[in-house]
Amino acid sequence: MKTVIDEYIRKAMFPNMWCPGCGNGIVLGAIIRAIDDLGWDKDEIVAVSGIGCSSRITGYVDFCSMNTTHGRALPFATGIKMANPDLKVIVVMGDGDCSAIGGNHFIHAARRNIDLTAIIINNMIYGMTGGQYSPLTPTGKFGSTAPYGNIDQSFDLAELAIAAGASYVARGTVYNPRQSTSLIKKALDKKGFSVVEIISDCPVSYGKMNKMKSPVDMLKWIKDITVSKKAWDGLSPDEKRGKYAIGEFLSKDRPDYTELYEEIIKKAQESGGNK
Amino acid sequence: MKQEKLLEVYQNNSVKISVRKGWCKSCGICVEFCPKDVLVPDNQGKPIPENIDACIKCSLCELRCPDFAITVEGVKEKDE
């Protein structure tokens, strides 16, 4: 048995530590297949992650990798990219890591439009720490800190990224691995800040508290709550409630931060330090 | 090495399905979502391609496996 996956993983670390049926593995597969399609060299890729189950991904891939502090994957990645703009930097975050602890970094990375690819694995809960609700837990769903249902309004991460100025924004699911692979591939290839949110399953924390104990139940639920971008545009506001559009939302060209920074360096050098 | 020993390969004229039993965690995703019901669970819940002749090589089991434990490969005509 020889698979494309085997060429990009640290096999000694497997089987992985994720729970049975965890979507993180499906997303890892999609990332690797997208990179293989692009034909990138392993040594020119840097994978950066923060804290959480999803952040274990950087330990499993055979790229240059860095596991950083909670929510700070994007600042570390920004530093790596600025130090060597030739590197291809991929940031993998969970929903809490990206939108709560690192929420500020997320909007400012999008505002600067720095050439990073952010992949957010959205399982709608803090899975590793016992199922506390996150900013992406849907209203009315349960968590260990929301035993009577979550009253918060959840973020729409795609809308947030678009408003903040990202160059590429898309959403996929673990139920649709082919689509997710192609969205990740486009995001990796795009110059500027690219965001791909992948709706994922956490049967152990989210599923247990929301009557979907098995991974199969969770994947069926993900299938039910998602609609393609095309169909989404024709839905009424009532029909949209509790559902997620999937597909590509935005792909635009805007100068990326590293290019602008190079220009400023050039300008300063040419003027000999005189403004 | 232990994992390699736990590799099981099933093959017919057109398709080869390999299951890395040492990596499989019996989540049941491949069995449930196979569009042709090729896979059935064994007593541990790990997949066995009982109806391998019905396989259309869509590879959805491989793409949805969180543990990289199952692969589907086409068998070329000349190998028959």
Interface residues (C-beta under 8 A of the other chain):
Chain A: M1 T3 I5 D6 I9 F14 P15 N16 W18 C19 P20 G21 C22 G23 N24 G25 I26 G29 A30 R33 V174 Y175 P177 R178 T181 S214 P215 V216 L219
Chain B: Q3 L7 V9 S18 R20 G22 W23 K25 S26 C27 G28 I29 E32 F33 L60 E62 L63 R64 C65 P66 D67 F68 A69 T71
